[in-house]
Amino acid sequence: MNNLLLKEKLVVLFCWGAGFFFLGTGWYDFLTSQSSLSNLAISTGVAITIFSTGFTPKVFYMPIRSALKDIQSPILVNIETQQYITLSGIVISSIGLATQFLF
């Protein structure tokens, strides 16, 4: 993380802080107000997805066309690891949404 610019470090810290905030509020709501497991799954999936966006902070400072055209490699982890983390967050959120709509 030493090779990042200050603005990229701020993006990483913001994404990771927001991810932990979503995770903490989801678990706190689940434990205190006895909310459903689907709400916990949704907030956990969103937290994982936001956390994984912190691995590619350069995307936030690129024009949209070049961000969609060029695949940016993550700075902190391998590209496959970042994709698996993002997809697991999306899958967990989708499972939570599906169970919330079905039950």
NULO-561387 format. One record per atom (N, C-alpha, C, O, CB): atom name; y, x, z. Coordinates in pm, whole numbers. Glycine has a CB too. Layout:
# residues N
PT dolum     yy     xx     zz
PT    CA      Y      X      Z
...
END
This chain:
# residues 103
PT dolum     yy     xx     zz
PT     N   -119     82      0
PT    CA      0      0      0
PT     C    125     87      0
PT     O    236     34     -8
PT    CB      0    -94    120
PT     N    109    216      8
PT    CA    224    305      8
PT     C    290    315   -128
PT     O    407    352   -136
PT    CB    183    442     53
PT     N    218    283   -237
PT    CA    275    294   -369
PT     C    349    168   -414
PT     O    394    162   -528
PT    CB    168    326   -467
PT     N    363     68   -328
PT    CA    434    -54   -362
PT     C    583    -39   -337
PT     O    625     36   -250
PT    CB    379   -171   -281
PT     N    662   -111   -416
PT    CA    805   -119   -391
PT     C    829   -210   -271
PT     O    740   -283   -228
PT    CB    880   -171   -516
PT     N    950   -205   -218
PT    CA    982   -286   -100
PT     C    968   -435   -129
PT     O    916   -509    -46
PT    CB   1124   -255    -51
PT     N   1014   -479   -246
PT    CA   1005   -621   -278
PT     C    859   -665   -295
PT     O    825   -779   -264
PT    CB   1085   -652   -406
PT     N    774   -576   -344
PT    CA    632   -609   -356
PT     C    565   -615   -219
PT     O    478   -699   -196
PT    CB    560   -507   -445
PT     N    606   -527   -130
PT    CA    554   -533      7
PT     C    594   -663     76
PT     O    516   -721    151
PT    CB    602   -414     89
PT     N    717   -708     50
PT    CA    763   -833    108
PT     C    683   -952     55
PT     O    652  -1045    130
PT    CB    911   -854     81
PT     N    649   -949    -74
PT    CA    568  -1057   -131
PT     C    429  -1057    -68
PT     O    376  -1163    -35
PT    CB    558  -1042   -284
PT     N    370   -939    -53
PT    CA    237   -930      8
PT     C    241   -983    151
PT     O    154  -1061    190
PT    CB    186   -783      7
PT     N    340   -941    227
PT    CA    351   -988    366
PT     C    376  -1138    372
PT     O    324  -1206    460
PT    CB    462   -914    438
PT     N    457  -1190    280
PT    CA    483  -1334    280
PT     C    357  -1413    246
PT     O    326  -1512    312
PT    CB    594  -1368    180
PT     N    284  -1369    142
PT    CA    161  -1440    103
PT     C     57  -1435    215
PT     O     -5  -1536    247
PT    CB    102  -1380    -26
PT     N     39  -1319    273
PT    CA    -60  -1307    380
PT     C    -15  -1384    504
PT     O    -98  -1446    571
PT    CB    -83  -1160    415
PT     N    113  -1382    536
PT    CA    164  -1458    650
PT     C    149  -1608    628
PT     O    111  -1681    719
PT    CB    309  -1424    676
PT     N    180  -1654    506
PT    CA    164  -1797    475
PT     C     17  -1837    479
PT     O    -17  -1946    524
PT    CB    225  -1829    337
PT     N    -70  -1749    433
PT    CA   -213  -1779    438
PT     C   -264  -1793    580
PT     O   -337  -1887    612
PT    CB   -291  -1671    367
PT     N   -225  -1699    665
PT    CA   -266  -1709    806
PT     C   -201  -1828    876
PT     O   -260  -1887    966
PT    CB   -232  -1579    880
PT     N    -79  -1863    835
PT    CA    -13  -1980    893
PT     C    -89  -2107    857
PT     O   -115  -2190    945
PT    CB    133  -1990    844
PT     N   -126  -2124    729
PT    CA   -204  -2240    688
PT     C   -339  -2244    760
PT     O   -383  -2350    804
PT    CB   -225  -2240    537
PT     N   -403  -2130    771
PT    CA   -532  -2125    839
PT     C   -518  -2161    987
PT     O   -598  -2237   1041
PT    CB   -595  -1986    824
PT     N   -416  -2106   1052
PT    CA   -394  -2135   1194
PT     C   -359  -2280   1220
PT     O   -411  -2340   1314
PT    CB   -285  -2048   1247
PT     N   -272  -2337   1137
PT    CA   -235  -2477   1158
PT     C   -352  -2570   1128
PT     O   -369  -2673   1195
PT    CB   -115  -2514   1071
PT     N   -433  -2535   1029
PT    CA   -550  -2618    998
PT     C   -650  -2618   1112
PT     O   -700  -2724   1151
PT    CB   -618  -2569    872
PT     N   -679  -2501   1166
PT    CA   -773  -2492   1279
PT     C   -714  -2555   1405
PT     O   -787  -2620   1480
PT    CB   -810  -2346   1306
PT     N   -585  -2537   1428
PT    CA   -523  -2596   1547
PT     C   -529  -2749   1537
PT     O   -560  -2816   1636
PT    CB   -376  -2549   1561
PT     N   -498  -2802   1420
PT    CA   -504  -2947   1402
PT     C   -647  -2998   1417
PT     O   -669  -3106   1473
PT    CB   -449  -2987   1264
PT     N   -744  -2922   1368
PT    CA   -884  -2963   1380
PT     C   -930  -2963   1526
PT     O  -1001  -3054   1568
PT    CB   -974  -2871   1297
PT     N   -889  -2862   1601
PT    CA   -935  -2851   1740
PT     C   -862  -2943   1836
PT     O   -922  -2991   1932
PT    CB   -920  -2709   1786
PT     N   -734  -2970   1813
PT    CA   -658  -3050   1908
PT     C   -659  -3199   1878
PT     O   -674  -3281   1970
PT    CB   -517  -3002   1912
PT     N   -644  -3236   1753
PT    CA   -633  -3379   1723
PT     C   -759  -3437   1662
PT     O   -759  -3552   1616
PT    CB   -518  -3402   1630
PT     N   -866  -3361   1662
PT    CA   -994  -3408   1612
PT     C   -982  -3460   1469
PT     O  -1039  -3565   1436
PT    CB  -1050  -3516   1704
PT     N   -909  -3388   1384
PT    CA   -901  -3428   1244
PT     C  -1035  -3402   1176
PT     O  -1123  -3336   1231
PT    CB   -787  -3353   1171
PT     N  -1048  -3455   1057
PT    CA  -1178  -3448    989
PT     C  -1206  -3307    936
PT     O  -1117  -3223    923
PT    CB  -1183  -3549    874
PT     N  -1331  -3286    907
PT    CA  -1374  -3157    854
PT     C  -1320  -3134    713
PT     O  -1301  -3019    672
PT    CB  -1527  -3148    854
PT     N  -1295  -3242    640
PT    CA  -1241  -3226    505
PT     C  -1099  -3172    510
PT     O  -1061  -3093    423
PT    CB  -1244  -3359    430
PT     N  -1019  -3211    607
PT    CA   -885  -3155    622
PT     C   -891  -3007    656
PT     O   -809  -2929    608
PT    CB   -807  -3230    730
PT     N   -986  -2969    737
PT    CA  -1005  -2828    770
PT     C  -1046  -2748    647
PT     O   -999  -2636    627
PT    CB  -1110  -2812    881
PT     N  -1133  -2805    565
PT    CA  -1176  -2736    443
PT     C  -1059  -2720    345
PT     O  -1047  -2616    281
PT    CB  -1291  -2812    376
PT     N   -976  -2821    334
PT    CA   -861  -2813    243
PT     C   -764  -2705    289
PT     O   -721  -2622    209
PT    CB   -789  -2949    236
PT     N   -731  -2705    417
PT    CA   -635  -2605    466
PT     C   -694  -2464    461
PT     O   -621  -2368    438
PT    CB   -592  -2638    608
PT     N   -824  -2450    484
PT    CA   -887  -2318    474
PT     C   -888  -2269    330
PT     O   -861  -2152    305
PT    CB  -1030  -2323    530
PT     N   -919  -2356    236
PT    CA   -918  -2319     95
PT     C   -780  -2280     46
PT     O   -764  -2184    -30
PT    CB   -971  -2432     12
PT     N   -678  -2355     89
PT    CA   -541  -2321     51
PT     C   -501  -2187    112
PT     O   -436  -2106     46
PT    CB   -442  -2432     97
PT     N   -540  -2163    235
PT    CA   -508  -2036    301
PT     C   -573  -1918    228
PT     O   -510  -1814    210
PT    CB   -554  -2039    447
PT     N   -698  -1934    187
PT    CA   -767  -1827    115
PT     C   -701  -1802    -20
PT     O   -685  -1687    -61
PT    CB   -917  -1862     96
PT     N   -662  -1909    -89
PT    CA   -599  -1894   -220
PT     C   -463  -1826   -207
PT     O   -430  -1738   -287
PT    CB   -583  -2030   -287
PT     N   -384  -1865   -110
PT    CA   -253  -1801    -90
PT     C   -270  -1657    -48
PT     O   -194  -1570    -93
PT    CB   -171  -1877     16
PT     N   -367  -1629     36
PT    CA   -393  -1492     78
PT     C   -430  -1404    -41
PT     O   -387  -1289    -49
PT    CB   -505  -1488    184
PT     N   -510  -1458   -133
PT    CA   -553  -1377   -247
PT     C   -441  -1353   -348
PT     O   -448  -1257   -424
PT    CB   -670  -1444   -316
PT     N   -339  -1438   -350
PT    CA   -227  -1412   -440
PT     C   -146  -1291   -396
PT     O    -73  -1233   -475
PT    CB   -136  -1534   -448
PT     N   -159  -1254   -271
PT    CA    -90  -1135   -222
PT     C   -147  -1006   -278
PT     O    -84   -901   -264
PT    CB    -96  -1131    -73
PT     N   -263  -1012   -340
PT    CA   -322   -892   -399
PT     C   -257   -854   -531
PT     O   -275   -741   -577
PT    CB   -471   -913   -419
PT     N   -183   -943   -594
PT    CA   -114   -915   -720
PT     C     35   -947   -706
PT     O     80  -1047   -763
PT    CB   -177   -995   -837
PT     N    111   -868   -633
PT    CA    252   -902   -612
PT     C    340   -882   -735
PT     O    450   -936   -740
PT    CB    306   -820   -500
PT     N    295   -805   -835
PT    CA    377   -783   -954
PT     C    391   -909  -1038
PT     O    484   -920  -1117
PT    CB    318   -672  -1038
PT     N    300  -1004  -1023
PT    CA    306  -1127  -1101
PT     C    431  -1206  -1068
PT     O    484  -1277  -1154
PT    CB    181  -1212  -1075
PT     N    480  -1196   -945
PT    CA    597  -1272   -904
PT     C    726  -1219   -966
PT     O    828  -1289   -963
PT    CB    608  -1269   -754
PT     N    724  -1100  -1021
PT    CA    844  -1039  -1077
PT     C    836  -1021  -1228
PT     O    912   -944  -1286
PT    CB    869   -906  -1012
PT     N    744  -1090  -1292
PT    CA    727  -1082  -1437
PT     C    771  -1212  -1501
PT     O    766  -1318  -1438
PT    CB    581  -1050  -1473
PT     N    815  -1206  -1627
PT    CA    839  -1331  -1700
PT     C    707  -1406  -1717
PT     O    600  -1346  -1720
PT    CB    903  -1303  -1839
PT     N    715  -1537  -1727
PT    CA    595  -1620  -1730
PT     C    510  -1590  -1853
PT     O    387  -1587  -1843
PT    CB    634  -1768  -1729
PT     N    572  -1567  -1968
PT    CA    495  -1539  -2089
PT     C    411  -1413  -2074
PT     O    293  -1411  -2110
PT    CB    587  -1526  -2208
PT     N    470  -1308  -2023
PT    CA    394  -1184  -2010
PT     C    293  -1192  -1895
PT     O    190  -1125  -1899
PT    CB    489  -1066  -1988
PT     N    322  -1272  -1794
PT    CA    227  -1288  -1684
PT     C    103  -1363  -1731
PT     O     -8  -1333  -1686
PT    CB    291  -1362  -1567
PT     N    120  -1460  -1822
PT    CA      6  -1534  -1874
PT     C    -68  -1456  -1983
PT     O   -189  -1473  -2000
PT    CB     51  -1668  -1929
PT     N      4  -1370  -2055
PT    CA    -58  -1296  -2165
PT     C   -132  -1173  -2115
PT     O   -245  -1147  -2157
PT    CB     48  -1254  -2267
PT     N    -72  -1098  -2027
PT    CA   -132   -976  -1976
PT     C   -204  -1004  -1846
PT     O   -152  -1072  -1757
PT    CB    -26   -867  -1956
PT     N   -324   -953  -1834
PT    CA   -398   -966  -1710
PT     C   -356   -852  -1619
PT     O   -375   -735  -1652
PT    CB   -553   -966  -1734
PT     N   -300   -887  -1506
PT    CA   -253   -786  -1411
PT     C   -367   -749  -1318
PT     O   -431   -837  -1260
PT    CB   -131   -836  -1331
PT     N   -390   -623  -1303
PT    CA   -493   -581  -1209
PT     C   -435   -579  -1069
PT     O   -321   -536  -1050
PT    CB   -550   -441  -1247
PT     N   -510   -625   -972
PT    CA   -461   -624   -835
PT     C   -436   -482   -787
PT     O   -503   -387   -829
PT    CB   -559   -695   -743
PT     N   -341   -468   -701
PT    CA   -305   -337   -651
PT     C   -395   -296   -536
PT     O   -429   -178   -523
PT    CB   -159   -335   -607
PT     N   -433   -388   -452
PT    CA   -500   -353   -328
PT     C   -652   -361   -335
PT     O   -720   -295   -256
PT    CB   -452   -443   -220
PT     N   -707   -439   -426
PT    CA   -853   -453   -437
PT     C   -893   -453   -584
PT     O   -808   -449   -672
PT    CB   -903   -584   -367
PT     N  -1022   -456   -608
PT    CA  -1077   -465   -741
PT     C  -1048   -602   -801
PT     O  -1037   -700   -726
PT    CB  -1228   -437   -739
PT     N  -1035   -612   -933
PT    CA  -1002   -739   -997
PT     C  -1109   -845   -973
PT     O  -1076   -963   -954
PT    CB   -984   -718  -1146
PT     N  -1237   -806   -973
PT    CA  -1343   -904   -950
PT     C  -1338   -957   -807
PT     O  -1363  -1075   -784
PT    CB  -1479   -841   -978
PT     N  -1306   -872   -712
PT    CA  -1296   -915   -573
PT     C  -1184  -1016   -557
PT     O  -1201  -1118   -489
PT    CB  -1272   -794   -480
PT     N  -1070   -990   -619
PT    CA   -957  -1082   -610
PT     C   -991  -1215   -676
PT     O   -954  -1320   -624
PT    CB   -832  -1021   -676
PT     N  -1061  -1212   -788
PT    CA  -1100  -1337   -855
PT     C  -1201  -1416   -773
PT     O  -1192  -1538   -766
PT    CB  -1158  -1307   -992
PT     N  -1296  -1348   -710
PT    CA  -1394  -1418   -625
PT     C  -1326  -1482   -504
PT     O  -1360  -1594   -465
PT    CB  -1504  -1322   -578
PT     N  -1231  -1413   -446
PT    CA  -1160  -1468   -331
PT     C  -1079  -1591   -373
PT     O  -1080  -1693   -304
PT    CB  -1067  -1362   -267
PT     N  -1010  -1582   -486
PT    CA   -932  -1695   -535
PT     C  -1022  -1814   -568
PT     O   -992  -1927   -530
PT    CB   -851  -1655   -658
PT     N  -1129  -1789   -639
PT    CA  -1220  -1898   -675
PT     C  -1288  -1959   -553
PT     O  -1311  -2080   -551
PT    CB  -1325  -1848   -772
PT     N  -1320  -1879   -453
PT    CA  -1380  -1937   -332
PT     C  -1280  -2027   -261
PT     O  -1318  -2131   -207
PT    CB  -1429  -1826   -238
PT     N  -1153  -1989   -258
PT    CA  -1052  -2075   -199
PT     C  -1035  -2205   -275
PT     O  -1019  -2311   -215
PT    CB   -920  -2004   -194
PT     N  -1040  -2198   -408
PT    CA  -1028  -2319   -489
PT     C  -1150  -2408   -471
PT     O  -1136  -2530   -462
PT    CB  -1011  -2283   -637
PT     N  -1268  -2350   -464
PT    CA  -1390  -2428   -446
PT     C  -1391  -2495   -308
PT     O  -1428  -2612   -297
PT    CB  -1515  -2339   -462
PT     N  -1352  -2423   -205
PT    CA  -1349  -2481    -70
PT     C  -1250  -2596    -64
PT     O  -1279  -2700     -5
PT    CB  -1313  -2374     35
PT     N  -1132  -2579   -125
PT    CA  -1034  -2687   -127
PT     C  -1086  -2807   -207
PT     O  -1064  -2921   -167
PT    CB   -902  -2638   -187
PT     N  -1153  -2780   -318
PT    CA  -1207  -2889   -400
PT     C  -1315  -2966   -326
PT     O  -1321  -3089   -335
PT    CB  -1263  -2835   -529
PT     N  -1399  -2896   -253
PT    CA  -1502  -2964   -173
PT     C  -1437  -3051    -66
PT     O  -1481  -3163    -42
PT    CB  -1598  -2860   -108
PT     N  -1332  -2999     -2
PT    CA  -1262  -3078     98
PT     C  -1196  -3202     39
PT     O  -1200  -3309     99
PT    CB  -1159  -2993    166
PT     N  -1135  -3187    -79
PT    CA  -1074  -3302   -144
PT     C  -1179  -3404   -188
PT     O  -1158  -3524   -174
PT    CB   -991  -3258   -265
PT     N  -1291  -3356   -240
PT    CA  -1396  -3448   -285
PT     C  -1453  -3526   -168
PT     O  -1475  -3647   -178
PT    CB  -1508  -3370   -356
PT     N  -1478  -3460    -57
PT    CA  -1531  -3532     60
PT     C  -1428  -3628    118
PT     O  -1464  -3732    173
PT    CB  -1577  -3433    168
PT     N  -1302  -3593    107
PT    CA  -1199  -3684    158
PT     C  -1188  -3810     72
PT     O  -1166  -3919    124
PT    CB  -1064  -3612    163
PT     N  -1204  -3795    -59
PT    CA  -1198  -3911   -146
PT     C  -1324  -3996   -138
PT     O  -1318  -4118   -153
PT    CB  -1173  -3868   -288
PT     N  -1439  -3933   -116
PT    CA  -1564  -4007   -115
PT     C  -1590  -4079     16
PT     O  -1652  -4185     17
PT    CB  -1678  -3914   -144
PT     N  -1542  -4024    128
PT    CA  -1573  -4083    257
PT     C  -1452  -4139    322
PT     O  -1461  -4193    432
PT    CB  -1637  -3984    347
END
